[in-house]
Amino acid sequence: MKLGKLGVWAGLDGMTAADAQAFARRLEKRGYTALWTPESRGRNALVNAAWLLAGTSSLVVATGIANIYARDAMATANAQRGLNEQSGNRFLLGLGVSHKPLVSTMRGHAYGKPVATMRAYLEAMRAAPYQAPPPSETPCTVLAALGPKMLALAAEMTDGAHPYCVTPEHTAQARKILGPGKLLCPEVMVLLETDPTKARAAARTALASYIQLENYANNWRRLGFGDDDLAGGGSNRFVDANIAWGDEGAIRKRLQLFWDAGADHVCIQSIHPSGSRTTIDERVFDLLAPASA
């Protein structure tokens, strides 16, 4: 699997299926090596991955992340095998425990202890039988790991980690825990806006829902952000640390900090100047396109 250094993270549920495939092909033409897609209230992440893989020829399609409460371990393991066999090993499985409100309230499942639940799920995936032609390579799995215990589990039982809503400082800490030889693929929100007032207003809109989620808030506290930083939509220090905003040069410098801190692959999420994460601003993908670098 040729993951490369730079990919794109994008929620595609606001697009029709045809438009989503066309978007994936545009990324492929621009030279991006991977497209990461989430799973929440819209399309099934693995079904969507099959559609995107079918419409592209070289792009790696990754889940960022597939919710382990959405299907049992055997279903996930066998989908992972099938998608890689069908696509020539272009599917990367990112798994996560999601968040308690999205699991307990929305899906009606008991939200277990994250690390223990994930460990049991990975063990069940390993044990799952598969009576179909296998892929030619062993499929790769990464975990949505933020805290040290989940990162340690990623190092022990998977190919690496896919942290979301993190800073370069978190990437440096994650690399120490993962050690060498494991994939580290942080997501980074990017915003093409040079006016500080407008950029920070958009950043607060983009981050608003995440501040309310315990898993992210706890991780930010571990990184040294206090309650004052998380209040009122986030302090300037907080939003500047979590969203790469500015012109092309400023964004490139910020992304380099993640690679310098130990990231193998950075997947960028384009934030619209309005702060929307569902209305995708493709200008930044043109500016940062590997094909034009």
C-alpha positions, 0 to 999 in steps of 0.5 A, spaced: 500 500 500 502 506 497 499 511 503 504 517 501 505 523 505 499 527 504 492 525 503 485 528 504 480 527 510 472 528 508 465 527 510 462 526 503 455 524 506 452 531 503 454 529 496 450 524 492 454 518 490 456 520 483 459 526 486 463 523 491 466 518 486 467 524 482 470 528 488 475 522 489 477 522 482 479 529 482 483 528 488 487 522 485 488 526 479 491 532 483 496 526 486 493 525 493 494 518 495 489 517 500 482 519 501 479 518 509 472 518 510 468 518 517 462 514 519 457 517 523 449 518 521 450 517 514 453 512 509 455 505 512 463 507 511 465 500 508 459 500 503 461 507 501 469 505 501 467 499 496 463 505 492 469 509 492 474 504 490 470 502 484 470 509 482 478 510 482 484 506 480 490 508 485 487 512 491 487 508 497 480 509 501 481 509 508 476 509 514 477 515 519 473 511 522 469 505 522 465 505 528 466 498 532 459 498 534 456 499 527 458 491 526 461 485 529 468 484 528 467 478 523 463 483 519 469 488 519 474 483 518 471 480 512 469 486 509 476 488 510 479 482 506 474 483 501 475 490 499 482 489 499 482 483 494 477 487 490 481 493 489 488 491 489 490 492 496 487 499 496 483 499 503 486 501 509 481 500 515 481 505 521 477 503 527 474 507 533 470 506 539 466 513 537 463 517 543 458 515 548 452 519 546 453 516 539 453 509 541 449 509 547 443 514 545 443 514 538 445 506 537 442 504 543 448 500 545 452 499 552 458 504 551 464 499 554 471 501 557 474 504 550 481 500 551 478 493 553 472 493 548 477 495 542 482 489 544 476 484 545 474 487 538 481 486 535 482 479 538 475 477 535 477 480 528 483 476 528 479 469 530 474 471 524 474 465 519 474 467 512 472 462 506 473 467 500 480 468 496 484 472 500 487 479 498 495 478 496 497 482 502 495 482 509 490 488 510 492 494 514 489 496 520 489 503 524 486 505 531 483 512 532 487 513 538 488 519 542 490 517 549 496 513 551 493 507 553 489 506 546 496 508 542 499 503 546 494 498 544 495 501 537 502 499 537 501 492 540 495 490 535 495 494 529 499 497 524 498 504 527 494 510 529 489 515 526 489 521 531 483 526 530 483 533 532 490 533 534 496 538 535 504 537 533 505 536 540 500 530 540 504 527 534 510 527 537 507 524 544 504 519 539 510 517 536 514 515 542 508 511 544 508 507 537 515 507 536 518 506 530 515 502 524 508 503 526 503 508 521 502 515 524 496 518 520 494 525 524 488 528 521 489 536 520 483 541 519 486 546 514 482 553 513 484 558 507 483 564 510 488 570 512 484 574 516 485 572 524 478 574 526 474 571 520 479 565 521 478 564 528 470 565 527 470 559 522 475 555 526 470 555 532 464 553 528 468 547 526 470 545 532 464 547 536 461 539 536 468 536 538 469 541 544 462 537 547 465 530 546 469 527 552 474 524 549 476 530 545 476 534 551 480 530 555 485 529 550 486 537 550 486 537 557 492 532 557 496 537 552 495 542 557 489 546 555 485 548 561 477 549 562 478 557 560 481 554 553 475 550 552 470 555 554 466 560 549 468 556 543 475 556 545 481 561 546 485 564 540 491 559 543 486 553 542 483 554 535 490 556 533 493 550 535 488 545 532 486 548 525 492 550 520 489 557 517 492 562 513 495 562 506 498 557 502 505 558 506 502 558 513 498 552 512 504 548 509 509 550 515 504 548 519 503 541 516 511 540 516 510 541 524 506 534 524 511 530 519 517 533 523 514 531 529 513 523 527 507 523 522 508 518 516 502 521 513 497 527 514 490 527 512 487 534 511 480 536 512 478 542 508 474 547 512 470 552 509 470 559 510 464 559 513 466 554 518 462 548 515 465 541 515 460 539 510 461 544 505 468 543 502 472 548 500 477 545 494 481 551 493 486 548 498 486 541 495 489 545 489 494 549 492 497 543 496 496 538 491 502 533 491 502 533 483 503 540 483 508 540 488 
